[in-house]
Amino acid sequence: MPNVSVNGITIDDTFAEAFGMRATAIVITAPNRKWARQAAITMTGFATSVIGCGCEAAIDVELPPSATPDGRPGCRVMIFAMGTDELQKQLLNRVGQCVLTSPGSACFAGLEGSAELKLGSALRYFGDGWQISKKIGGRHFWRVPVMDGEFLCEATTGLTKAAVGGGNFFVMAESSAKALVAAEAAVAAIGLVPGAIVPFPGGIARSGSKIGGKYKGMIASANEAYAPTLRGVVRSELGSDINAVLEIVIDGETNDAVAAAMKAGIKTVIELGPKRGAVRISAGNYGGKLGKFIYSLKDMLP
C-alpha cells in the first residue's frame, strides 16, 4: 500500500514495532486531588525509557473519590519494565521514596494480574515493628505509622506479562510550534484511553533514537534521518516541508490498549489538519525483526 493522504495529511506506508513487557499498577489516594497527583507525578519521575531509567511509568487515569478504595481522590499509576525482578525493584523504590513520604497518601493494588508483586508486605518494615496487619473484605493491608498519622498500603498488587511497550507514531510538521500543537492534542486523546500511558515528558519525545551509535557503549543515539538540521548532509527521511518531528511513545496493559491509544492519537492529529498541526504521520520500527507487536499505520486510521 502506498502512502495515503487523509484530510491533507500524508500517512506513511509503515508500521510501529513494539515489545512484550511486564507491567503493574497501583492506586494512590490522598486528602485532595492536588496531593494525589503530586505523589503520582513524583513517583513517575525519571521513568521515560527502560534504556536509561529502568522502567517506564506515568499516570493512567485520575480517579474520583467514588472510584477509589478509601473514598478519596486518587490516581492510577502504571509501571512497565522488561523483567519481573526490575519491575519489583522499581515499584518498591518509587512507592517507598515518593508515596510513603507524601502527606496523607495511601496506596492500593491497581491491577489483578497473573502473579503478585510485593507492596506493603515489603514497605511495612519502615514501621520498625510498630506496623499493623489488617484484613478487610479478603484484602490484606499494612498500617505503617508516620508523622502525620498512618500510611495505609495494600500488601501486594498484580503483575501482568501481557503488557506491550513501544507503540509509537511520529508527528511531522512545518514548524516546531505546529508539531507541538499536534502532539499535545494526540496526548490528550490518548489520555482518555484506559490502560495506556505515554511515559515521556508531557507524553512527547523529541529525541527519537536509533539502536547503537558511532561511540563505544552507546545503547541508542540520535536518529539523524529524522533530524531537520541534518537534512542536507545525511540520507534524510524528511522532505523540504518538514522542519520538526515529535514522537509519541505508548505503553499499554494489553496489545489492544496500545492499538486503541494509537488510533485515538492519530485520529486527533488528522482531525486537527495540516494548517494547525502535522502535515505527515510516520512511525518507528526495526524492520519487523525485533518486536513481537506490529501496528500498521493504515490499520490505525479513522
Number of C-alpha atoms within 10 A of each C-alpha: 7 9 13 13 14 16 12 15 22 18 21 19 15 21 24 24 24 26 17 22 22 22 31 29 27 25 28 30 32 25 16 15 17 11 21 27 21 19 27 28 17 16 25 22 17 17 22 22 18 15 11 12 14 19 25 29 32 29 24 25 19 20 19 15 17 11 13 18 16 15 14 20 24 32 28 25 24 28 28 34 27 20 15 19 12 15 23 19 15 22 24 18 14 17 24 19 13 19 28 22 14 21 18 21 25 25 28 25 23 21 20 13 16 10 13 17 22 16 25 28 16 14 20 25 13 15 16 9 10 11 19 13 16 14 11 7 5 6 12 16 22 25 21 23 18 15 9 10 11 17 25 25 28 27 25 22 23 19 24 20 18 15 25 28 31 23 27 27 26 26 27 30 27 20 15 17 13 22 27 21 17 28 30 20 20 26 25 15 19 28 21 14 20 15 24 30 31 28 28 21 13 13 21 22 19 15 15 19 17 16 11 13 14 8 9 7 8 10 13 16 15 14 14 19 17 25 20 18 12 13 18 8 9 12 11 15 12 18 10 8 13 21 19 22 28 23 23 28 28 27 32 30 26 20 21 14 21 30 22 18 29 30 20 22 27 28 18 21 28 25 16 18 17 21 12 15 27 31 26 26 24 21 22 20 20 13 11 13 8 11 17 11 19 17 21 17 22 16 11 17 15 12
